[in-house]
Amino acid sequence: MSILGKAADFFRKSFPKNVGKSERNIRLIVGLALVGLSFSDSVTPSQEFWLVALGWLGIMSGLIGHCPIYGLLGKNTAKDEEG
């Protein structure tokens, strides 16, 4: 097995999907909007930091399909959309 295959297996086991497809799309859109908003001239540097940080969290959880907070709470919206 290649290194990329091993890495993919590691991430699949370490970060199981717990975010459903529709919610993933919403997280991506909101995350992109927050990062985009950070480029506005009316945003202070402190606000810019938080917009980018929250935006990247949304983007990454949308792409990966795993939310650490959902994992801690035992919530799984991915299984709600199965079959």
C-alpha positions as CSV (number, residue, x, y, z in Angstrom):
1,M,0.0,0.0,0.0
2,S,1.3,3.5,-0.9
3,I,1.9,6.2,1.6
4,L,-1.1,8.1,0.4
5,G,-3.3,5.0,0.8
6,K,-2.0,4.6,4.4
7,A,-2.6,8.2,5.1
8,A,-6.2,8.0,3.7
9,D,-6.9,4.9,5.9
10,F,-5.5,6.8,9.0
11,F,-7.8,9.8,8.4
12,R,-10.8,7.6,7.7
13,K,-10.3,5.8,11.0
14,S,-9.4,8.9,13.0
15,F,-12.0,11.2,11.6
16,P,-15.2,9.2,10.8
17,K,-17.9,11.1,8.9
18,N,-20.4,12.5,11.3
19,V,-21.7,15.4,9.2
20,G,-24.4,14.8,6.5
21,K,-24.1,15.9,2.9
22,S,-26.6,18.8,3.0
23,E,-25.0,20.2,6.2
24,R,-21.5,19.8,4.7
25,N,-22.6,22.0,1.8
26,I,-24.0,24.6,4.2
27,R,-20.8,24.6,6.2
28,L,-18.7,25.1,3.0
29,I,-20.8,28.0,1.8
30,V,-20.9,29.7,5.2
31,G,-17.1,29.1,5.7
32,L,-16.3,30.6,2.3
33,A,-18.6,33.6,3.0
34,L,-16.8,34.2,6.4
35,V,-13.4,34.0,4.8
36,G,-14.5,36.3,2.0
37,L,-16.0,38.8,4.5
38,S,-12.6,39.0,6.2
39,F,-11.3,40.8,3.1
40,S,-13.7,43.7,3.7
41,D,-12.2,47.1,4.6
42,S,-14.7,47.6,7.4
43,V,-13.3,44.6,9.4
44,T,-10.8,45.2,12.2
45,P,-7.8,42.9,12.5
46,S,-9.3,41.1,15.5
47,Q,-12.6,40.5,13.7
48,E,-10.6,39.4,10.6
49,F,-8.8,36.7,12.7
50,W,-12.1,35.3,14.0
51,L,-13.8,35.4,10.6
52,V,-10.9,33.4,9.0
53,A,-10.7,31.0,11.9
54,L,-14.4,30.2,12.0
55,G,-14.5,30.2,8.2
56,W,-11.7,27.6,7.9
57,L,-13.4,25.4,10.5
58,G,-16.5,25.4,8.4
59,I,-14.6,24.8,5.2
60,M,-12.6,21.9,6.7
61,S,-15.5,20.2,8.4
62,G,-17.4,20.6,5.2
63,L,-14.7,19.0,3.1
64,I,-13.7,16.2,5.5
65,G,-17.2,15.5,6.8
66,H,-16.1,15.3,10.4
67,C,-17.0,17.7,13.2
68,P,-15.0,17.3,16.5
69,I,-17.7,18.9,18.6
70,Y,-20.3,16.4,17.1
71,G,-17.9,13.6,18.1
72,L,-17.7,14.8,21.7
73,L,-21.5,15.1,21.9
74,G,-22.2,11.8,20.2
75,K,-24.1,13.5,17.4
76,N,-24.1,12.2,13.8
77,T,-26.1,13.8,11.1
78,A,-24.4,11.7,8.4
79,K,-26.3,8.6,9.4
80,D,-29.6,10.6,9.2
81,E,-29.1,10.8,5.5
82,E,-28.3,7.1,4.9
83,G,-30.6,4.8,2.9
